[in-house]
Amino acid sequence: MAGHSKWANIQHRKGRQDERRGAAFSRVAREIIVAAKMGGGDLAFNPRLRLAVDKAKAQNMPKDKIENAIKKGTGELEGVDYVEVRYEGYGIGGAAVMVDCLTDNKTRTVAEVRHVFSKHGGNLGTDGCVAFQFRHCGQLVFAPGMDEALLMDAAIEAGAEDVLSSEDGCFEVLTSPGDFIGVKEALAAAGFQAELGEVTMRPESEAELAGEEAAKMQKLLDALESLDDVQAVYTTAFLEG
């Protein structure tokens, strides 16, 4: 299935994530704490915790910090009690935006998120106003140059739900959230190493923004991602240029 070119956007996204690696330590620690609190500290029986620990390792988070975060989640060490909240709204040109947060103070967090939306030309909406525009799934992105037939065969064998190709030759393998780790490991064992892999909220369709609109939308997304309580920001906007 073909779609518009997105490889440059994916590389840009990875670069911005790398730039924020310091802040990412705090964010992934929160995710580990919440995952351990909800499902226990055993990675073998807690897929969400395993994902969080894998992300921490990919960011070179020290082993002792990972272990301490798990212990805070299971109650072996004292820690902050974080809760999950999701905010939905609209950005430039009406593009949908979802903001996932882990916070110990929802009043503070919603005020900060609302302020960013208002300051940068967006609007904070009501619960469910844009969620239907996204698909909760595992996403593995592969660089251009892969053999599509071989990748598709391996992905289907591994239990993937879909394989999508873009105009510039990159591929996406989509999975159910629960199958993400298994599919990722099976594809890696078959020689297919993903450039980007995560459980995400993938837009069902994208709104292309260019020029000044794209620049304004990027500022809104950057401002949301810079908030301490924000874990992830998802949007239907496809930024050209």
C-alpha positions, 0 to 999 in steps of 0.5 A: 500500500503506497503513501506519501514520502515520509523517510525524511520526516522519520529521520528528523523525528529521530534527530529531535529525540536524540537532542532531548536525550537528557530529558528522556531519562526522566521520562523513561524513568516515569514510564518504568515506575508506572509500568512496574506499579501496574504490572509488577517488576518482572520483565518476563510477565510485564510487556509494558515494563519490558518496552520501557526498559528497552527504551531506557537501554537504547538511551544508555540509561545507567543500569542502577537508575533502571533498577531503582525506577522499577523498585519505586514502581513496585514499592521497594523504594519510596517514589512519586505517585504518577498518574496517566492523563491524555489531552486532545486538541487541535493544532495549525490547520485543524490538525489533530494532536494528542498529548500523553502525560505522566503527572503527580499534579493533574491541575498543574499539567492541564494548565501547562498544556492548555497554555501551550496550545493557546500560545502557539495557535492551537486549541485544547479540546475535550476527551475523545475529540480526536482519538478516533483519528489515531490507531493504537499499534506497534510500529516498526520503520525500515530504511529504503532499500529493503526487499519488500517481498522478503520483509513482507514474508518475514513480517507475516510469519512473525505475526504482523498486521500490515506492511506499508510502503511509502513513495521514497521506499521506506517501509512500516510494519504494523502490529497489535500493541501486544505483539510488538516485542515478538514481531520486532525480535523475530524480524531482527532475527531474520535480518531486518533491523528497524530504524525506529520501533515503538508502540504508538498512536499512528494517525489514520490519515495525515494533513500536509502542512508546508511553509509558515503553517508547518513552522508554526505547527513544529513550534507547537509540537516542540513546546508540548514536548518540552513540558516536564510531564509530557511523555509523548505527542502524536499528531495527524500533521505531516510537515513538509520542508 
